[in-house]
Amino acid sequence: MSVKIRLKRMGAKKNPFYRIVVADSRRARDGKFIEELGYYNPLTQPKTVKVDAEKVNAWIANGAKPSDTV
């Protein structure tokens, strides 16, 4: 199983909000995920990013690869 750390789009049309999640790379972008690591809101000023660094480091140590966007 190839695991990636990537953004899952949430919110309404023209009002995006993203969750930073760990998911199987073969699943759909907004499909089932393994664990939520944080969120990203591009609409606030300044842009809001909250990430659990311990969880991210643990997943990277276990072989998860962050996407280019993350």
N, C-alpha and C positions, 0 to 999 in steps of 0.2 A: 504494500500500500504506500503510494507516494503522497506525503502530507505536505500541504502548503499553508502558510500564514497569509491571509488575503482579506480584502474588503468585501463585505456583504452589504448590498444596497438596501436601504430601508427608506421609510418616509413616503411622501406623496409625490405626484407628478410635479416637476420643476422645484421640488423641495427636498433634495436628497439629504440623507443621513446615513452614515456607514458604521457597521460594526466590524471590528477587527477580530477575525475568527480563524481557528485552525480547522481545515477541511481536507478531505480526500481530493486530490487534484482532478479526479475523473467526475466529480459531482458538479452540478450546475452552480453558477455563481451565487445564486440566492437559495440554493438547496440546503439539505441537511448538513450540519457542521458538528465537529467533535467538541469544541470548547470555545467560549467567547473570551477574548483577551482584553478588550477595551472598545472604544468608539472614537469616531472622527466626525465632527460637524463642520463642514466648510462654509456654512451660512452665517455663523456668528462672527463678530469682529472683536478681537482677532479669532482666527479659526481655532476650534477646540479639539484637543487630542488628549485622551486619557487611556493609558496603557498600563497593564500590570506587568512590570519589567521582570519580575521573578518568573512568572508563567512563560513569558516570551523566551527567556534564557533557557528554561527547562525544556521547552519544545524544540528549540534550536539544538540543544545538546542531544536530544533524542532523534535528530535527523530532519526536522521540519525545515523547509526552505521558504523564506519570505518571498512574496511576489515582487516584481519590479516596482509596483506602486507603493507597497509597504516599505 
